[in-house]
Amino acid sequence: MPVPAEPPRLAEALVRLLLPPELEDAVAGDLAEEFAERARAGSRVSAALWYWGQLLRLRPIRLRRQLRRLGGAWSPGGRRAVRTTSSGFIEPTMETLKQTFRRLRREPGFATIAVLSLALGIGANTAVFSLVNVLFLQDRGIYEPERAVQIYRVGDSPYWSISWPWYREIRDGTTAFEAVSALRFVPVRIGDRDDVVSAVRVSGDYFGVMGVQPALGRAFVPGEETDVERSSDVVILSHDYWLRFEGGSPAVLGREIRVNARPHTVVGVLPPDFQGSVSGVSAGVYLPDHGAVTSRADNLWGGGRLADGATLRQAETELAVVAAAINAGRPEGATPIEFNMVLESGVHVQPGLDEAIAPMAALLFGVVGLVLLIACTNLASFLLARASDRKKEFAVRMALGAGRGRVVRQLLTESTILSVAGGVCGVILSWWGLRLLLSVPPALPVSVDLDVSPGLRILAFTLVVSLLAGLFFGVFPALQASRSEVAPTLRDESGGTTGGRGTWNLRGVLVVAQVALSLVLLAGAGLFLRSLAQAATIDPGFDPEGLAMVTVDPATTGYEPAEWAPLYDRLLARARALPGVEAAAAGSRVPLQLGNYRTGVRRTDVEPEPGREYWFAQVVYAGEGYFEATGTEIRRGRPLGTPDPGGPVPVVMSRSLVDRLWNDPAFDPVGQPVRLSASEEGGLVVGVTETVHVNGLGDDEAMIYLPMARFEISPVLLLARGSGSEAARAEELRQLAKELDPDLYVHSAMSAERSAGLALFLPRMAAGLLASFGALALLMAAIGLYGVVGYTVRRREKEVGIRISLGADRGDVVRLMMKGGLVLVGTGVAAGLVVALAGGRLLERFLYGVSGTDPLTFAGIAVVLLGVAALAAWLPARRAARIEPLEALRSQ
Amino acid sequence: MPRDEPTLGDLEKLTLLAVLRLGETAYGASVRKELAERAGRSVTVSTVYVTLMRLEEKGLVESWLGEPTGVRGGKAKRHFRLGPEGAAALRSERETLERMWEDMEERLVRIEAGDARAG
């Protein structure tokens, strides 16, 4: 090897002189190298000339200035031979993060859509989980709930209420419990406010059973409720109530507040974590149940806490003994009593409700899970498309030794960033949505109060869901990228005509999944909508249109029972004088109002069946003109009229009750005597109504109407029917009642339609949720399909160009491009139908008047879906027809 | 292009590309040669280094000093390679150009063919 030529000495010395030391080696070395090359290729002279030329054009000042701006990076020992990205874990991760953010910033549209769709999916899941959390997972604030029980009586359901005398027998006849209590929810009026506060009236050592110490003051003293003299009326406030209405002031202890017009002394405030006996139903105040003793209340929920050393088995045995003693004292033929215990630790909301809420929660979770799955599928599809666009980039990276791990890591970083961002937005969305949902107060007799603010557990759930989602939709493109072969990709085989084949790639499978999932959701929505439409055609048995109502409650205002009826008469006289009012009446309730107020009735001409003393029917105490005002049709006989003060009580019953008592819906019971649990005097049937729905359009509960005039009823509904706005009329009713007596407790002024709306609340909400999620899913599936077909068209551009230049019809080309997409859609629809038909059966329990496999619904949804899908495939396929053959062949 | 990304001069772009092309063998002289042979841009050694330093200042390339070699009178090379920011900047440049070029080939051809209606 010849010794390389040396550059001219003088020139080289000058170069060294002019250069800063940091540049000396690099620049002088480069010059020497090139000089040698030139000398070898040409002559030494020309090389020397070149060298001098470079020297003359050397810009030492600029080089030094630029070097200074590097801040010593090039100084010897600065960053000598340090390769910043070759090792370590943190550094590459940070770098990956930075790269990812840069990519996403360059594609704001993609990033926005990705984050938004994830936010919707994750937000929906977070919202449902928040509800499940507060209803099922939250600590109810009961001390050692595995030692506390709820006590029910077995009736038509295992969770029937017990009566005060039975409670007393349990309390006195057992030793396994260290504390026994009974409670009932009652609405009360506090002070002069015209709102309804739900209160819990307790008998016995309720707080002992719950194991709850008041945060302030004291609990009730056992026996406080049996102090019939009521020398000391006391009240304990819930923590929420205390904060809202008493400003959280400790000075509240000893203060007097009026409960149902009677002064009560505040003796305690409960701790914040105590959820009460029924979570979600917020009791504002707790009161001793004085009334239970005298009224022999039979709507109590029992409770007990096991004594030290006592077992559940022992308590069961003792309860059975108590029940046997009670049964021995009951008349022949009376239904035997049987008690049923439920451990508090196994109760979420209320044992009966738990059985209804759990499948609802499961259904909701299923729906939102599908929505998130679709969102993820869509993103996976997007990322796959991008991944194959970036295939070459990945191949280059790998060829340069980036390593599969690094490429996969980058893709997963990208999907994780997206999904975590989606999760953050999702938490915000879910919080908004839940607040919106819960701010619409349903017309329930109790106030629903769910604390759904995002706590640690909800945030953890969202984080896990987000990460799983990110992993799910990131793993497909990552896998594909890591499989990509370096050499063929770099040789660029993507332009070939074979590249576009293969409908059944990963993206195709994802589209099938999406179409199937959105079909499932849409079919669910369709079933609920059909169910709603069916419900609208049902005659509820009364006419809510034009009916306004307000609740007046003289009892809690301090009126004596004898004053109630005259007050109602005066109110009704004023109501009838209102302009536009056609009919007005009083009554204890209207249909579809929800509630459980039953009374017993039986025939006198046959012995009661063993074990069934009375038939229990939903009871309405109706004033004069009630049937006319509510639009309830009397099918046989007459309305209640004005009953005599003595003699048998006139009774109107619904056809379903007639059917139950006489086993014959066509039987004419008018003139038949009946026995009533509500009155010693017995009753006489005077009329029959159509079946009336009390608790929902699906039920046909037996109804019995008793005349208000024979009973003392408070509170009552003032009802007025007429033209014009029902809401305005309800407000007029409220005002006239307040004018008559400003102290009178008047509340819940509303239209009967609003009151009835709750009966349709569930199907309406289900239909609304499923329809909006289904539409969202369809949109995402359409976008996904659009992408797939568009991508196919792009990849097969050359092939299409050839086809067109060979004389293919452009319409045929479009059809060809669409075909692949439509095969996917067809497969998706078929798969979706199978799943939806199976799922429909599960929905049947929530549906009314429509089968879970309703062919009309399924066919309709399939047609809609196919139509939308065809459009989504046609839009990008159309582009294929516009391809210019020459250009297509020239490109690439 | 987002505001916070440094704008690139023409020579800087070409130099970045040269560094990218040369891969592991990028250093002053090879970059200069690449610019001359492929881009037809003849620049002085001095200019190449000013440009490379500016690119490093912008964080687009990384450099490190190699071991001295006999070929160049016992002097060490300063190696260059593209950093992730440099790759991103190049990609962005390319995308901008491609966007500008989209559908323009035909017009260009027509104009070249003397068709006055084009453009």
Chai-1 contact restraints between the chains, C-beta under 6 A:
chainA,res_idxA,chainB,res_idxB,connection_type,confidence,min_distance_angstrom,max_distance_angstrom,comment,restraint_id
A,D25,B,K75,contact,1.0,0.0,6.0,A-B,restraint_1
A,D25,B,A76,contact,1.0,0.0,6.0,A-B,restraint_2
A,A26,B,G28,contact,1.0,0.0,6.0,A-B,restraint_3
A,A26,B,R78,contact,1.0,0.0,6.0,A-B,restraint_4
A,V27,B,V45,contact,1.0,0.0,6.0,A-B,restraint_5
A,V27,B,Y49,contact,1.0,0.0,6.0,A-B,restraint_6
A,A28,B,K75,contact,1.0,0.0,6.0,A-B,restraint_7
A,G29,B,R72,contact,1.0,0.0,6.0,A-B,restraint_8
A,G29,B,K75,contact,1.0,0.0,6.0,A-B,restraint_9
A,D30,B,G28,contact,1.0,0.0,6.0,A-B,restraint_10
A,D30,B,A29,contact,1.0,0.0,6.0,A-B,restraint_11
A,D30,B,V45,contact,1.0,0.0,6.0,A-B,restraint_12
A,L31,B,V45,contact,1.0,0.0,6.0,A-B,restraint_13
A,A32,B,R72,contact,1.0,0.0,6.0,A-B,restraint_14
A,A32,B,G73,contact,1.0,0.0,6.0,A-B,restraint_15
A,E33,B,A29,contact,1.0,0.0,6.0,A-B,restraint_16
A,E33,B,R72,contact,1.0,0.0,6.0,A-B,restraint_17
A,E34,B,A29,contact,1.0,0.0,6.0,A-B,restraint_18
A,Q54,B,T44,contact,1.0,0.0,6.0,A-B,restraint_19
A,Q54,B,V45,contact,1.0,0.0,6.0,A-B,restraint_20
A,R57,B,T44,contact,1.0,0.0,6.0,A-B,restraint_21
A,L58,B,S46,contact,1.0,0.0,6.0,A-B,restraint_22
A,R59,B,S46,contact,1.0,0.0,6.0,A-B,restraint_23
A,R62,B,V50,contact,1.0,0.0,6.0,A-B,restraint_24
A,Q66,B,V50,contact,1.0,0.0,6.0,A-B,restraint_25
A,Q66,B,M53,contact,1.0,0.0,6.0,A-B,restraint_26
A,R69,B,E57,contact,1.0,0.0,6.0,A-B,restraint_27
A,L70,B,M53,contact,1.0,0.0,6.0,A-B,restraint_28
A,L70,B,E57,contact,1.0,0.0,6.0,A-B,restraint_29
A,R80,B,L65,contact,1.0,0.0,6.0,A-B,restraint_30
A,A81,B,W64,contact,1.0,0.0,6.0,A-B,restraint_31
A,E95,B,P84,contact,1.0,0.0,6.0,A-B,restraint_32
A,Q99,B,P84,contact,1.0,0.0,6.0,A-B,restraint_33
A,R102,B,A88,contact,1.0,0.0,6.0,A-B,restraint_34
